[in-house]
Amino acid sequence: MVRRNLGLPHRLISKNFNCVIWVYSLHSQGSIDNGNADIKIIAKTFENMFNIDLGDFYHSYLELKGRKINRTKFLDSLRDALIKRMDEQDEK
């Protein structure tokens, strides 16, 4: 199912699974609407924003939970990339 593009010039190049990780992370931390946002609304917002279909995002979450090693690999890589960028800018 293709979602309507809201005029955003960019599309998410990461796997949809990684987007599910963002959704659950933001929801778990209570980062949206003072923690009152329903996870389904957050997921729909991501689908519309990035023109993707997350499908059964709860099933994706269960797969993530089932990982034995490094459940947060994608989030860790985001953190590492941001720190690297900051460090490189500090060196200039």
C-alpha positions in Angstrom: 0.0 0.0 0.0 1.5 3.3 -1.0 0.9 6.3 1.2 0.3 9.8 0.0 3.4 12.0 -0.1 2.7 15.2 1.9 5.1 17.2 -0.3 8.2 16.0 1.5 11.2 16.0 -0.9 12.8 13.0 0.7 12.0 9.4 1.3 13.3 7.2 4.1 16.0 5.0 2.8 16.3 2.9 5.9 14.4 -0.3 6.2 10.8 0.0 7.5 11.9 -2.3 10.4 14.2 0.5 11.5 11.3 3.0 11.4 9.4 0.6 13.7 12.3 0.9 16.1 12.0 4.7 16.0 8.3 4.5 16.7 8.6 2.2 19.7 11.6 4.1 21.0 9.8 7.4 20.9 6.6 5.9 22.4 8.6 4.1 25.2 10.3 7.3 26.2 7.1 9.3 26.1 8.6 11.8 23.7 5.4 12.6 21.8 2.5 14.5 23.3 3.9 14.2 26.9 3.7 10.4 26.6 0.0 10.4 25.8 0.3 9.6 22.1 -1.1 6.3 21.0 1.5 4.1 19.3 -0.8 3.5 16.4 -1.0 7.3 15.8 2.8 7.6 15.9 3.1 4.7 13.4 0.6 6.3 11.1 2.4 9.6 11.3 5.7 8.0 10.3 3.9 6.2 7.4 2.5 9.4 6.1 5.7 11.4 6.7 8.0 9.0 5.0 5.5 7.6 2.4 5.9 4.0 3.7 3.8 1.2 4.9 4.9 -0.3 8.3 2.5 -3.2 7.9 2.1 -5.2 11.1 4.5 -3.0 13.2 3.7 -5.0 16.4 5.0 -8.1 14.7 8.2 -6.3 13.8 8.5 -5.2 17.4 8.2 -8.8 18.5 11.0 -9.8 16.1 13.1 -7.1 17.7 12.3 -8.4 21.1 13.3 -11.8 20.0 16.8 -10.8 19.1 19.4 -12.4 21.3 22.2 -10.0 20.5 22.1 -6.2 20.1 18.4 -5.4 20.1 19.2 -1.7 19.6 21.7 -2.0 16.8 20.0 0.6 14.6 19.6 3.1 17.4 23.2 2.5 18.4 24.4 3.2 14.9 22.4 6.5 14.8 24.0 7.6 18.1 27.5 6.6 16.8 26.9 8.5 13.5 25.8 11.7 15.4 28.8 11.5 17.8 31.2 11.0 14.9 29.7 14.1 13.1 30.0 16.2 16.2 33.6 15.0 16.8 34.6 15.8 13.2 33.1 19.3 13.4 35.0 19.9 16.7 38.2 19.0 14.9 37.7 21.7 12.3 
